[in-house]
Amino acid sequence: MSNPPPIIRLVAPSLTTYSLPFLRFNRIKFGGRATVIRLSSGSLAIFSPIPLTADVRASIASLGGTVRYLIAPDMEHHMQLGPYKTAYPQALVMAPEGLAAKRRKQGDQEVPIDYEFTAANKRSIKLPEEFAQDLEVEYWDGHASKEITLLHKPSKTLIEADLLFNLPATEQYSNAKESATSGIWTKISTAFMNTKPGSKGQQRFMWYVLCRDKASWAESARRVQQWDFDRIIPCHGDVIETGGKDVFRRLFAWHLQ
């Protein structure tokens, strides 16, 4: 069954999200989301591209500006890089170390990486001025999937892929002919991959599964905690419209001690 059209929403004056159903392991209703950022310069940056359907391409065109940046935020969120690079050949690609090799091994379309984040260069990599003016970047090399997280400074929004999850994926399944919470595997995952106060499941998932280098992870957590944000846009689950800093502090408390 083909996916319904994505939910396209202007979350903030310069942020548009594209939300759609997505099954993880073909069982868990994770939902998927791309975020298009209109920089102050007018250029567009696309974080975690979703399938480039005619509707999506028309919507991106309606935002005006040139697509200048494609961000594959980790080792999993890269499957649509090829079609986007073909459609927007002028776009510069940002990705974590190791992704280019993974794509070659899988036989994916060759896409040059213009800005590759590594553990060694993450404090010194120089990004284009128009990008850095609006966006802070933190590369979590201690994350199992090598996560690139953004802060959109004008709207005080944290944009992330697999750093934290906010299930159920209600918005992402709102156009689908099925519930975002149905299915035993989805129910189990939602029980520990939510952001409800008092729920320790996601903290344990981070500590024991996602975190591969506790010192590096803690350093990244401390840096992101210092960012000025209120909203969180995750790739999986609902947008946290307000109170995002409190959610972050609660989920990362073990790493911020």
HELIX and SHEET records of a PDB file:
HELIX    1   1 ALA A   54  SER A   62  1                                   9    
HELIX    2   2 LEU A   81  ALA A   87  1                                   7    
HELIX    3   3 LEU A   99  GLN A  106  1                                   8    
HELIX    4   4 GLU A  129  ASP A  134  1                                   6    
HELIX    5   5 GLU A  171  TYR A  173  5                                   3    
HELIX    6   6 ILE A  184  PHE A  192  1                                   9    
HELIX    7   7 GLY A  201  PHE A  205  1                                   5    
HELIX    8   8 MET A  206  LEU A  210  3                                   5    
HELIX    9   9 LYS A  214  GLN A  225  1                                  12    
HELIX   10  10 GLY A  244  LEU A  251  1                                   8    
HELIX   11  11 ALA A  253  HIS A  255  5                                   3    
SHEET    1   A 7 ILE A   7  ALA A  12  0                                        
SHEET    2   A 7 LEU A  15  LEU A  20 -1                                        
SHEET    3   A 7 GLY A  32  ARG A  38 -1                                        
SHEET    4   A 7 LEU A  44  PHE A  47 -1                                        
SHEET    5   A 7 VAL A  67  ILE A  71  1                                        
SHEET    6   A 7 LEU A  92  PRO A  96  1                                        
SHEET    7   A 7 TYR A 115  PHE A 117  1                                        
SHEET    1   B 2 LEU A  23  ARG A  24  0                                        
SHEET    2   B 2 ILE A  28  LYS A  29 -1                                        
SHEET    1   C 4 LEU A 135  TRP A 140  0                                        
SHEET    2   C 4 GLU A 147  HIS A 152 -1                                        
SHEET    3   C 4 THR A 157  GLU A 160 -1                                        
SHEET    4   C 4 ARG A 231  PRO A 234  1                                        
END                                                                             
